[in-house]
Amino acid sequence: MPSRFLTRKRLIGMVHLLPLPGSPGYGGDWNAVRERALADAWALAEGGVSALLIENFGDRPFLGDRVEPITVAAMAALVQEVRSRFGLPCGVNVLRNDAAAALAIATVTGCPFIRVNIHLGSMLTDQGLLSGQGAQTLRQRAAWRSSVEVWADVWVKHATPLGAASLEETALDTWERGLADALILSGQRTGQPPEGEALNRVRHVLPQAPLVVGSGLTPENLETFWPYAQGFIVGTWLKEGEDPQGPVSLQRVRQLVERWRSLWLAEEGGASAEPPA
């Protein structure tokens, strides 16, 4: 069933968490992790995005299918505080591919969606061979009576698909057999956009499916993706110096949101109402 959250276009800003307790990069200062998360969320909210996506970006090298309990606890605490402080809808992505943890966090904190990097099939990644657990994820969602949406990547970044299925076939399976609520397309690596025709190809075979740009969004390419997607996730370009590890720049958020609003007004024929991000 198509996403209820993406009934209108959404600009979704990334909150890349610093290394969490238990990960190799954690420095022992929980308050520093918390303060960075809140500062980035503030810049995104102040700049005008319509939603946030929170992920354990700093926990490299990532575990594969299951993270440790302390990661789930830390992310739940941060997601809850960010939601309470800024009032924006939040999504959750637990890297590398712990859909169960993401679903649990989102369910108890009231988030509308999660991102699942590998929902169906198998991909060769820097964590080794990872296989989707879509059947388990959707059964858990049903058992928990959760309304959280599953946004599933199609050929996720930093991974190589196994088998000979085309992009279109993979998208069809993820939508029709995996029952994803939205499909995400990204580039090959963090900060790289999807290939130019990727969204058009998937839109052609799945005109009813909500599509989401998952990486590489900039003010310059936003117009290219605008006709094909309902969701636009942006992280790297919004950082100071476009450094994925750096803090979010309020100036850059405002620049992208300004471009977003100009496209929205053009699409709506110059409507006088304030355009949503």
C-alpha positions as CSV (number, residue, x, y, z in Angstrom):
1,M,0.0,0.0,0.0
2,P,1.4,3.4,-0.9
3,S,2.9,5.5,1.9
4,R,0.5,7.6,3.9
5,F,3.3,9.9,4.9
6,L,4.3,10.7,1.3
7,T,0.9,11.9,0.1
8,R,2.8,15.2,-0.5
9,K,6.4,15.8,-1.3
10,R,8.8,15.8,1.8
11,L,12.3,17.1,2.3
12,I,14.0,14.9,4.9
13,G,17.2,16.0,6.6
14,M,19.7,13.5,7.9
15,V,20.8,13.5,11.6
16,H,24.1,11.5,11.4
17,L,24.8,10.4,15.0
18,L,28.3,10.5,16.3
19,P,29.8,7.1,17.3
20,L,27.5,5.6,20.0
21,P,28.5,3.6,23.1
22,G,29.8,0.3,22.1
23,S,31.2,1.4,18.7
24,P,35.0,1.7,18.1
25,G,34.8,5.4,17.6
26,Y,32.9,6.3,20.8
27,G,35.0,8.6,23.0
28,G,33.2,8.1,26.3
29,D,31.4,11.4,26.3
30,W,27.6,10.7,25.9
31,N,26.8,14.4,26.3
32,A,28.9,15.3,23.2
33,V,26.9,12.7,21.2
34,R,23.6,14.1,22.5
35,E,24.6,17.7,21.9
36,R,25.6,17.1,18.3
37,A,22.4,15.3,17.5
38,L,20.4,18.2,19.0
39,A,22.4,20.8,17.2
40,D,22.0,19.2,13.8
41,A,18.3,18.6,14.4
42,W,17.9,22.3,15.4
43,A,19.7,23.5,12.2
44,L,17.5,21.3,10.0
45,A,14.3,22.3,11.8
46,E,15.2,26.0,11.8
47,G,16.1,25.8,8.2
48,G,12.7,24.5,7.2
49,V,12.9,20.8,6.4
50,S,9.7,18.8,6.9
51,A,11.1,15.7,8.5
52,L,14.3,14.1,9.9
53,L,16.0,10.7,9.4
54,I,18.1,9.6,12.3
55,E,20.8,7.0,11.9
56,N,23.9,5.6,13.6
57,F,26.2,6.9,10.9
58,G,29.2,7.1,13.2
59,D,29.2,3.4,14.3
60,R,31.7,2.3,11.6
61,P,32.6,-0.5,10.9
62,F,29.0,-1.4,11.0
63,L,27.5,-4.6,12.3
64,G,25.4,-6.5,9.7
65,D,22.0,-7.7,10.6
66,R,21.9,-7.1,14.4
67,V,23.3,-4.3,16.5
68,E,24.0,-4.4,20.2
69,P,21.3,-3.6,22.8
70,I,23.2,-0.5,23.9
71,T,22.9,0.9,20.3
72,V,19.1,0.4,20.4
73,A,18.9,2.1,23.8
74,A,21.1,5.0,22.8
75,M,19.2,5.6,19.5
76,A,15.8,5.4,21.2
77,A,16.8,8.0,23.8
78,L,18.1,10.4,21.1
79,V,15.1,9.9,18.8
80,Q,12.7,10.5,21.6
81,E,14.5,13.7,22.7
82,V,14.8,15.1,19.1
83,R,11.1,14.5,18.5
84,S,10.0,16.1,21.8
85,R,12.2,19.2,21.3
86,F,11.6,20.0,17.6
87,G,8.2,18.4,16.8
88,L,9.2,17.2,13.4
89,P,8.3,13.7,12.1
90,C,11.4,11.4,12.4
91,G,12.5,8.3,10.6
92,V,15.0,5.7,11.9
93,N,17.7,3.8,10.1
94,V,19.8,1.3,12.1
95,L,23.0,0.6,10.1
96,R,23.8,-1.6,8.6
97,N,20.6,-3.5,8.2
98,D,18.9,-4.0,11.5
99,A,15.2,-3.5,10.5
100,A,13.9,-5.1,13.7
101,A,15.8,-2.5,15.9
102,A,14.7,0.3,13.7
103,L,11.1,-0.8,13.8
104,A,11.2,-1.2,17.6
105,I,12.7,2.3,18.1
106,A,10.2,3.9,15.7
107,T,7.2,2.1,17.2
108,V,7.9,3.1,20.8
109,T,8.9,6.7,19.9
110,G,6.1,7.4,17.5
111,C,8.0,7.8,14.3
112,P,6.2,7.3,11.0
113,F,8.8,5.4,9.0
114,I,12.0,3.5,8.9
115,R,14.6,3.0,6.2
116,V,15.7,-0.6,5.5
117,N,18.8,-0.9,3.3
118,I,18.2,-4.5,2.3
119,H,14.6,-5.5,2.6
120,L,14.5,-8.4,0.1
121,G,17.2,-10.5,-1.6
122,S,20.9,-10.4,-0.9
123,M,23.6,-7.9,-1.4
124,L,27.4,-8.1,-1.2
125,T,28.5,-5.4,1.2
126,D,31.5,-4.3,3.3
127,Q,29.9,-6.3,6.1
128,G,29.8,-9.4,3.9
129,L,26.8,-11.0,2.4
130,L,23.6,-9.5,3.8
131,S,20.1,-10.8,3.1
132,G,16.8,-9.0,3.6
133,Q,14.5,-10.0,6.4
134,G,11.3,-8.5,4.9
135,A,9.1,-11.4,5.9
136,Q,10.2,-11.1,9.6
137,T,10.0,-7.3,9.6
138,L,6.4,-7.2,8.4
139,R,5.3,-10.0,10.7
140,Q,6.9,-8.1,13.6
141,R,5.1,-5.0,12.6
142,A,1.8,-6.8,12.5
143,A,2.4,-8.5,15.9
144,W,3.3,-5.2,17.5
145,R,0.3,-3.5,15.8
146,S,2.6,-0.8,14.6
147,S,1.8,1.7,11.9
148,V,5.4,2.5,11.0
149,E,6.1,2.5,7.3
150,V,8.9,0.5,5.8
151,W,10.9,2.5,3.2
152,A,13.1,0.0,1.3
153,D,16.2,0.7,-0.7
154,V,16.4,-0.7,-4.2
155,W,20.1,-1.5,-4.9
156,V,21.3,0.3,-1.8
157,K,24.6,2.3,-1.8
158,H,27.9,0.6,-0.7
159,A,26.6,-2.7,-2.0
160,T,26.5,-4.9,-5.1
161,P,23.4,-6.9,-6.0
162,L,23.7,-10.7,-6.4
163,G,22.0,-12.3,-9.4
164,A,21.0,-11.0,-12.8
165,A,17.7,-9.2,-11.9
166,S,17.4,-5.7,-13.4
167,L,16.7,-2.5,-11.4
168,E,13.1,-2.7,-12.6
169,E,12.7,-6.3,-11.6
170,T,14.2,-5.6,-8.2
171,A,11.9,-2.6,-7.6
172,L,8.8,-4.7,-8.7
173,D,9.7,-7.5,-6.2
174,T,10.4,-5.0,-3.4
175,W,7.0,-3.3,-4.0
176,E,4.8,-6.2,-4.9
177,R,6.3,-9.1,-3.0
178,G,8.1,-7.2,-0.2
179,L,5.1,-4.9,0.4
180,A,7.3,-1.9,1.0
181,D,5.5,1.4,1.6
182,A,8.0,3.4,-0.4
183,L,11.1,2.7,-2.5
184,I,14.5,4.5,-2.1
185,L,17.0,4.9,-4.9
186,S,20.5,6.2,-4.1
187,G,23.9,6.5,-5.7
188,Q,26.8,4.0,-5.3
189,R,28.3,5.8,-2.3
190,T,27.4,8.3,0.4
191,G,26.9,11.7,-1.2
192,Q,26.4,10.4,-4.7
193,P,23.0,10.9,-6.4
194,P,21.1,8.1,-8.2
195,E,21.9,7.6,-11.9
196,G,20.0,10.0,-14.0
197,E,17.5,7.6,-15.5
198,A,17.1,5.3,-12.4
199,L,14.0,7.0,-11.0
200,N,12.5,7.4,-14.4
201,R,13.0,3.6,-15.1
202,V,11.4,2.6,-11.8
203,R,8.6,5.2,-12.2
204,H,7.8,3.7,-15.6
205,V,7.1,0.2,-14.2
206,L,5.7,1.4,-10.9
207,P,3.7,4.6,-11.5
208,Q,1.8,4.1,-8.2
209,A,4.8,3.6,-5.9
210,P,6.2,6.5,-3.8
211,L,9.8,7.0,-4.7
212,V,12.5,8.6,-2.5
213,V,15.9,10.0,-3.5
214,G,18.2,8.4,-1.0
215,S,21.5,10.2,-1.5
216,G,23.4,13.0,-3.3
217,L,20.7,15.6,-3.3
218,T,21.8,19.2,-4.0
219,P,20.0,22.5,-5.0
220,E,21.4,21.9,-8.5
221,N,19.9,18.4,-9.1
222,L,16.7,18.8,-7.1
223,E,14.8,20.0,-10.2
224,T,15.9,16.9,-12.1
225,F,14.5,14.5,-9.5
226,W,11.4,16.6,-8.7
227,P,9.0,15.1,-11.2
228,Y,9.7,11.5,-10.2
229,A,10.0,11.4,-6.4
230,Q,7.8,12.2,-3.4
231,G,10.6,12.0,-0.8
232,F,14.0,13.6,-0.8
233,I,16.6,12.6,1.8
234,V,19.6,14.9,2.1
235,G,22.6,14.7,4.3
236,T,26.1,15.3,2.9
237,W,25.3,18.5,1.0
238,L,23.9,20.1,4.1
239,K,27.1,19.6,6.1
240,E,29.8,22.3,6.6
241,G,32.3,21.7,3.8
242,E,30.1,18.9,2.5
243,D,31.9,16.6,5.0
244,P,29.6,13.7,5.9
245,Q,31.2,13.7,9.4
246,G,30.7,17.4,10.0
247,P,27.9,19.4,11.6
248,V,24.9,20.6,9.6
249,S,25.1,24.1,8.2
250,L,22.0,26.2,8.8
251,Q,22.9,28.4,5.8
252,R,23.0,25.4,3.5
253,V,19.7,24.1,4.8
254,R,18.1,27.4,4.1
255,Q,19.6,27.5,0.6
256,L,18.2,24.1,-0.3
257,V,14.8,24.8,1.3
258,E,14.6,28.0,-0.7
259,R,15.2,26.1,-3.9
260,W,12.6,23.5,-2.8
261,R,10.0,26.1,-2.2
262,S,10.6,27.7,-5.6
263,L,9.9,24.4,-7.3
264,W,6.9,23.8,-5.1
265,L,5.4,27.2,-6.1
266,A,6.1,26.6,-9.7
267,E,4.3,23.3,-9.6
268,E,1.4,24.7,-7.8
269,G,1.0,27.6,-10.3
270,G,2.1,30.3,-8.0
271,A,-0.3,29.5,-5.2
272,S,-0.1,32.1,-2.4
273,A,-0.1,29.5,0.4
274,E,3.2,28.9,2.2
275,P,4.8,26.0,0.5
276,P,5.7,23.1,2.8
277,A,9.1,21.6,2.9
